[in-house]
Amino acid sequence: MDGMTRPVFRDDHEQFRVQVRRFVEREIKPFHAGWEEQGIVPVSLWRKAGEEGLLNCMLPVPYGQGGDFGHSAVLIEELARVNASALGFSVHSEVVAPYLHAYGSEDQKRRWLPAMARGELIGAIAMTEPGAGSDVKAIRTSARRDGDHFILNGQKTFISNGHNAGIVIVVARTGTEPGAKGISLLCVEEGTPGFTRGKRLKKIGLRGQDTAELFFENARVPAANLLGEEGQGFKYLMHELSQERLIIAVRAAASIEAFLARTIDYTRGRKAFGQTVFDYQNTRFKLAEAKAQLTMLRVFVDDCLALHLRRELSAERAAMAKLNGSDMQNRLLDEFLQLHGGYGFMSECEIGGAWIDARVGRIYGGTNEIMKEIVARGL
Ligand SMILES: Cc1cc2nc3c(=O)[nH]c(=O)nc-3n(C[C@H](O)[C@H](O)[C@H](O)COP(=O)(O)OP(=O)(O)OC[C@H]3O[C@@H](n4cnc5c(N)ncnc54)[C@H](O)[C@@H]3O)c2cc1C
């Protein structure tokens, strides 16, 4: 952003940004519209991203690329800048892989993480069920111990990377106690008997992203695939969700920045009543307001990033960043679309796609109402 330094990023982060930009230009931009038509990104792209060192950025070698969350943030920003919304990289690298790294046994880490870093194995996490979204404690998927296996029964929905995933962390009830107690995390691998996938869900946005229903009918999951301790799943989930919320905030700020710049360019080039649209005071005031709000968001999100790199980001701050970021992104992208007039409503104009894709930011990762609940608890 003009005139703004970002001390949270080091030189190695900025060098990584240059590398990511080249990859985006070469391997993503030319193909993204096709992926949106197909509703999925080919697994070959995941392999290329693995070869380029773009997956599991924040985990140590050999589980990842030996970077930190700053590298993850750079990748998230660069994808948001071009609205490459078809890619499910952050669920894979910044949600699933960190769970495996934090709570997995040495054997589990060796089996799954290096393959995930290479893009040969794609990760998903399945919490949400048709009857339980915000209220994770209400999940009904159950896993009953039977010798060396768990017998898993239930249904999950809205699962990102659901079709391509070779490994899914499934949130299931292993105990009979209600609520948070008795919730465990089970790693279910492709080919597990009784594990099937439903249709890929059609969405109004994120059209290239693979979002699926998953079914477990007496699925036999080896007991060795339990992640961490039995009954501790809810605690693990609560611990890791802040990072997911920060990702949404980082993406929102980068998206606003990119589309503000494009809107400035567009309005400077478009004439109405003998002057450019940019020259109308209404336009300049809208864009000035957007810049002022974005600058505040950026400072806050970068502060959250710095805290997170020191492992000091609280759940409350992460919730504030997600709430403010996604709300602001929705509001400002709507203003930017308006300034594009009818062209903004045309499919070939990128602002329309970004506007629709932004909508889910207020819903997933915990809805913005739930974010307010989290903030309200600390009042
Ligand atoms: C594109 C997409 C990708 C997703 N990817 C995944 C994934 O990979 N894995 C996964 O597990 N899930 C995923 N989800 C699910 C997502 O996390 C849930 O949709 C979200 O948590 C909300 O749950 P719900 O849809 O059941 O809504 P509900 O919980 O039914 O909420 C409906 C409305 O009620 C409000 N509400 C609920 N509780 C409260 C409350 N206590 N106070 C005030 N208002 C409340 C909500 O804010 C919302 O407005 C994805 C969703 C989408 C759309």
The ligand as a Gaussian input file, in Angstrom:
#p B3LYP/6-31G(d) Opt

LIG

0 1
 C      -17.663000     -22.588000       1.083000
 C      -17.682000     -23.208000       2.448000
 C      -16.609000     -23.979000       2.853000
 C      -16.611000     -24.604000       4.104000
 N      -15.585000     -25.419000       4.455000
 C      -15.687000     -26.168000       5.586000
 C      -14.699000     -27.155000       5.887000
 O      -13.710000     -27.336000       5.174000
 N      -14.879000     -27.906000       7.003000
 C      -15.943000     -27.738000       7.838000
 O      -16.032000     -28.458000       8.814000
 N      -16.887000     -26.796000       7.577000
 C      -16.782000     -26.010000       6.476000
 N      -17.735000     -25.079000       6.192000
 C      -18.855000     -24.913000       7.105000
 C      -18.852000     -23.605000       7.876000
 O      -17.846000     -23.600000       8.845000
 C      -20.269000     -23.445000       8.464000
 O      -21.135000     -23.183000       7.369000
 C      -20.350000     -22.337000       9.489000
 O      -19.637000     -22.658000      10.649000
 C      -21.815000     -22.046000       9.891000
 O      -22.512000     -23.207000      10.216000
 P      -23.937000     -23.500000       9.525000
 O      -23.769000     -23.338000       8.077000
 O      -24.443000     -24.791000      10.024000
 O      -24.876000     -22.328000      10.021000
 P      -25.729000     -22.303000      11.385000
 O      -24.857000     -22.685000      12.539000
 O      -26.978000     -23.066000      11.175000
 O      -26.069000     -20.756000      11.486000
 C      -27.185000     -20.151000      10.837000
 C      -27.281000     -18.693000      11.320000
 O      -27.491000     -18.689000      12.725000
 C      -26.532000     -17.871000      13.349000
 N      -26.182000     -18.386000      14.676000
 C      -25.839000     -19.643000      15.025000
 N      -25.515000     -19.705000      16.323000
 C      -25.632000     -18.444000      16.800000
 C      -25.427000     -17.842000      18.074000
 N      -24.972000     -18.561000      19.121000
 N      -25.668000     -16.524000      18.213000
 C      -26.099000     -15.796000      17.168000
 N      -26.302000     -16.296000      15.938000
 C      -26.062000     -17.596000      15.755000
 C      -25.313000     -17.954000      12.420000
 O      -24.436000     -16.867000      12.651000
 C      -25.984000     -17.918000      11.067000
 O      -26.265000     -16.593000      10.721000
 C      -17.721000     -24.411000       4.981000
 C      -18.773000     -23.593000       4.575000
 C      -18.780000     -23.013000       3.338000
 C      -19.941000     -22.184000       2.934000

